Amino acid sequence: MRSKLFAIGAAITLSLGFAACTPGGSTNGGGTAESPKTAEKRDPATLGNVTLTMWDQEVRGGSNEAMKKLIAEWETKYPNIKIKRVSRSFDDLVKTLRLALSGADAPDIVQANNTRSQMGLFVKAKQIVPLSSYAAAYGWDKRYPAAVRATASYTQDAKKFGEGELYGLPQLGEVVGVYYSKSKLKQLGLEVPTTWADFEQALATAKAGGHTPMMFGNLEKWPAAHVLGVIQGRNVPTDQIHALGYGNEGASWKTPENKKALETMQSWVDKGYFNSGFNGLDYDPAWQGFAKGQSVFLIGGSWLGADLNTAMGDDVGFFAPPPTEAGQPAYTTGGTGLPFAITAKSEHPDAAAAFIDFISSPDAMKVLAETNNLPVTEAKDQKAPSPVNQDLFAAYDSVSSSGALLPYLDWATPTMSNTLGAALQSMTAKQATVDQTLDVLEKDYSEFVKKNG
Amino acid sequence: MSSPAPALTRRGAPGAPRRVAWLYILPGFIVYALFLLYPLGRSVNISFFEWDGLTPGEWVGFANYVEIFSTPELRASFSHALVLIAFFALLPLAIGLVLAAILNRARVRGLAFFRTVVFVPQVVAMVAIGVAWKQIYAPEGLLNDVLGVIGLGSLAQPWLGSFTWALPAVGFVGTWVEIGLVTVLMLAGMSRIQAETYEAARLDGAGPIGEFFSITLPSVRGEIAVALTMTVIAALKTFDLVYVMTSGGPGHETSVPSYQVYNQAFNIGSVGLAAAIGVTLTAIIFIISLVIQRIGRED
C-alpha cells in the first residue's frame, strides 16, 4: 500500500515538474508587433500569389450566401489572392479563437467579437493590429459612422473601449427595437407609435384588449438585457450608457435615471405586459410565438427580421424605440456584426486590408442587402427584399447616423453578461428589488473599472 | 545496482513480485500519465495563476481557491452539486433497489424488455435528454399540459424559470437517467443470491420485507457501492444538463461547479479560477468515492 501511494505521489510530482511554468509565457512570442509590418493601400493585383486564411462565423443562410458571393467576385477580380475560409458557429469561434491566435499557424483575418473578453484581450496581447492607417487610406473613417467605429475601437493598452484605434471593420449592422403585427395594431385601432408615451399607451391598450402585449423568452438570461437596453436608451443620458456599456470609468448604475429604467421594466412585468413564465421560456419559442400571433409586439434585434418575414410576410413591421417627442432621434441598443480584424502574425496585412475593404465596400453592402442582411453602412440607400427589412434599414440608419447606437450592456466587463442576466432574472422574478439589482450591477462595473485602472 | 545478479535471471519465490512487473505496466502508465496525470498537474499549476488564457499569467498563490469560498455564487454552485447527489444517487438507489427486488421476485414475463426500457436513458446522450426535458418543462410544455388535464392546473409553473423549482427539475432528470443503471446493477447482484437462502429465511418466518432487509440488501452491498460511486460522480460533474437546460439560471440557482469551470474559462476568461474550481471538484469527487469504496468493502 505504501509503495503504491509512493508511486502515485512520484507520478504526480513528475507531472507537476513538467508543468511548473507560467501559463501563457511561451506562447506570446509572435505577437509583439505594435502595428502591421506594412500598412498601406496597395493594388491587390500587384501583391503576387497570396493565400489569405480567414476565420469567420457567417454560417447562417443570408450572411453565408453574401460571403460566398463576395469571395467569388474577389477571386475573379484578383485571381492571385486566394481566400481560404474557415467557418464555424459563433459559439465555436469564440471558444477556439484564442488558441488559434496564439498558435504558430495563425489565420490572417479573424472575426473577433467586440467584447473585452475577445477583441479587448487580443488588443492587449497585441495579436490583432490597429487599422487606423488603413482606415484613413481606404476612407473607412468617412464611410463608417463614428458610433459604429466606436464599437470596434480600443486604446492600444486595451484599457478603454469605444475610443482609440480602430481594430476591426464590421460588415453587418444590428439594431434592437420593436417588432409589431400590423393586423393586430389595426384590430386594436392603434397606429405605429411615434412617441414613447404612445408606445406605453399601446401596450396598455393591447393588455386591456385581452392580448399579450409582448412575447418574451428569458431562459437564456441575456434577452432581458435587450429589453432593458431599449428602456434605458429612453431614460439615461447617452454618454452614461456609453461608459457603462463600454466598461469605461466615470459612470454609475446607481443613478435616478437607471433606477427609473429598471422600475419601468419591472412595472411592465407587474402590469402583465409580458407573457407569464417568461423566465422559463426559451428565446426562440418567444419570437416564434409572436410570429404565430401570440402577442402584438416583440422587443428584438434585427437578426430576427429574416425569420419573422418568412413566418409573417407583410404583416410584420419594425420601429426603433420611439423618442419622447415625435421626430427626435432614436436611441437604442445596437451595434454591428462581428468585426473583421487582421492578426499580428499575418504575413500579408496589406492584402488582408484590401480584402476587408472589398467585403465592406458600397458594392458589398448592396450584395448584403440583397441577401437579406442589414448592411452596416449606406443602409437606407439599399432596396430591401421585404417590407420589414426596409423598416430595419430605416431604423438602423436613423439610429446610427442621427441618434445613438448604444453598446450592448453586457460588453462592459468580462463578467457583466452573467451578472446582468442573473440580476434581471432575479428582479423580474421578484427575488430582488430594483435597488438590490442596481447594487449588483454597480458592484460588477465599479470593481472592473477599479481593477482596469 | 552493485548486485551482480541481473534481476531477470534471479529466481525468487515462485509468484513473488518481481521488478520486471513495473515494465509491464509501463505502456499503460505512459498513456495514463500523458493524458491524465500531466493535464491534472497542469491544471493544479494553472490554478495558482491569474491567467486570461492569452497574455502571461500572474502568480497569485491560493487566491483563486480563496475566491471559490468567498464568492457566494461559486460557493452556491458546490452546494447545488450536493443537492444533485440526492437526485442523481440517493433517489435512484432507493427506487432502483425496490424495482429490482420486485422484478427479481416476481419473475415477470418479458423481464428483458423492462430491463431494456429502464436502461435506455443511460445510452442516450445527455444533451439530447436535456433538450427533450427542456421542452417538457416549458411554460406550455407537456408537464404543464398534463397537470392541466388532470385538474392540477394551479400547480403549473415555468419550471426552469422558477427560483424554487429549477434545481429540483434539473435533478429529477438525473433521477430518471440513473434509475436504469442502478436497477440493472441491483438485478445483477440479486440474481447471484441462491434461492436456498430465501427458502431458509422463509422457514424462519421472514416475509417479503424481512427477506429484503436481511438477505437481499446485505448481499448487494458491493453493487450498491459501485452504483453510488458512479451516480455520485455523475451528479458532481453534471454539466450538459445545466448547459442545455438553464445556463445556470434563473439567477444562479442551477449553477454547478462544472458549469462554472466552463463559464469562467470560456466566457469570462478567468482560466486560473476555472482550473481552481476544477481541481477542487476533483478533490471532492476523489474523497467522496474513496469513502464510498471503504463503506462498500467493509465486512
Contacts between the chains, C-beta under 8 A, distances in Angstrom:
chain1	res1	chain2	res2	distance
A	11	B	29	7.6
A	11	B	33	6.1
A	11	B	37	5.4
A	12	B	37	6.3
A	12	B	40	7.4
A	12	B	41	6.3
A	14	B	33	7.5
A	14	B	37	7.7
A	15	B	33	6.3
A	15	B	37	4.3
A	15	B	38	4.6
A	15	B	40	6.9
A	15	B	41	3.5
A	15	B	42	7.5
A	16	B	41	4.4
A	16	B	44	6.7
A	16	B	45	6.6
A	18	B	38	6.2
A	18	B	41	6.9
A	18	B	42	7.9
A	19	B	38	6.9
A	19	B	41	4.5
A	19	B	42	4.2
A	19	B	44	7.6
A	19	B	45	4.3
A	20	B	45	6.0
A	21	B	45	7.6
A	22	B	49	6.8
A	22	B	56	5.8
A	22	B	57	5.4
A	22	B	59	7.3
A	23	B	45	7.4
A	23	B	46	5.0
A	23	B	49	5.7
A	23	B	51	4.9
A	23	B	56	7.7
A	23	B	57	4.5
A	23	B	271	7.2
A	23	B	272	7.9
A	24	B	51	5.9
A	24	B	52	7.7
A	24	B	53	7.1
A	24	B	54	6.1
A	24	B	55	5.8
A	24	B	56	4.6
A	24	B	57	5.2
A	25	B	56	4.8
A	25	B	57	7.4
A	27	B	54	8.0
A	28	B	54	7.7
A	28	B	55	6.6
A	28	B	56	6.1
A	94	B	266	7.3
A	95	B	266	5.3
A	98	B	53	5.3
A	98	B	54	5.6
A	101	B	54	7.5
A	102	B	54	6.1
A	117	B	267	7.1
A	117	B	268	6.5
A	117	B	269	4.5
A	121	B	52	5.8
A	121	B	53	7.9
A	121	B	54	5.5
A	121	B	55	7.5
A	121	B	269	6.4
A	122	B	54	7.5
A	124	B	54	7.8
A	124	B	55	6.1
A	125	B	54	4.6
A	125	B	55	4.8
A	127	B	54	7.3
A	218	B	161	7.2
A	219	B	160	6.0
A	219	B	161	6.1
A	219	B	246	6.9
A	219	B	247	7.6
A	219	B	249	7.0
A	220	B	247	5.7
A	220	B	249	7.9
A	221	B	247	5.7
A	221	B	249	5.1
A	221	B	250	7.9
A	275	B	139	7.5
A	276	B	139	7.2
A	276	B	158	7.4
A	277	B	139	3.7
A	277	B	157	7.3
A	277	B	158	2.9
A	277	B	161	6.0
A	278	B	139	8.0
A	278	B	158	7.4
A	278	B	161	7.1
A	279	B	158	6.0
A	279	B	161	3.0
A	279	B	162	7.6
A	279	B	249	7.5
A	279	B	250	5.1
A	280	B	137	7.1
A	280	B	138	6.9
A	280	B	139	5.3
A	280	B	157	7.3
A	280	B	158	2.6
A	280	B	159	6.0
A	280	B	160	4.8
A	280	B	161	2.8
A	280	B	162	6.6
A	280	B	250	7.9
A	281	B	138	6.6
A	281	B	139	5.2
A	281	B	158	6.5
A	281	B	161	7.0
A	282	B	134	7.4
A	282	B	138	7.2
A	285	B	138	6.9
A	414	B	267	7.8
A	414	B	268	4.7
A	414	B	269	5.3
A	414	B	270	7.5
A	415	B	268	5.4
A	417	B	267	6.8
A	418	B	248	7.9
A	418	B	263	6.8
A	418	B	267	7.1
A	418	B	268	7.1
A	421	B	247	7.8
A	421	B	249	7.0
A	422	B	73	8.0
A	422	B	248	7.8
A	422	B	249	6.4
A	422	B	250	7.7
A	422	B	251	4.7
A	422	B	252	5.4
A	423	B	251	7.9
A	425	B	161	7.5
A	425	B	249	5.5
A	425	B	250	4.3
A	425	B	251	5.3
A	426	B	163	7.7
A	426	B	250	7.2
A	426	B	251	4.5
A	429	B	161	7.3
A	429	B	162	7.8
A	429	B	163	5.7
A	429	B	250	6.0
A	429	B	251	7.6
A	431	B	163	5.4
A	431	B	251	6.3
